Amino acid sequence: MSNLDTARPISLETEADLEELIADQQVVLLELYTEGCGLCQQMEPVLGLVARETEATVATINPREDPPLIDRFDVRSVPLLVCFVDGEPVSRLADGFVDTESVLTWLEDATG
């Protein structure tokens, strides 16, 4: 996964894809979403802007496609944002729709 276009969100399909990404990238912002979720759809342009404005690699995954992700991340609502640093989850944000500035601030706080 070294030839990634990190200026836009990456769509992941499986937990194995996620593991490969977080092993290869220093900072990853992951959105867990579901099809048909209006708030998740509203997050798409926000995540695009975050991908362009930060060094973080932004990715999305539907945990319904790989159900162990639901337990792994204790998904209770979507969208759920998880920030990984050096392969480890360091922060979560499950506040529904979050604007770009708030995501950028949260990401900066999470990555120090």
Buried (B, 14 or more C-beta within 10 A) or exposed (E): EEEEEBEEBBEBEEBEBBEEBBEEBEBBBBBBBBEEBEBBEBBEEBBBBBBEEBEBBBBBBBBBEBEEBEEBBEBEEBBBBBBBBEEEBBBBBBBBEBEBEEBBEBBEEBBE
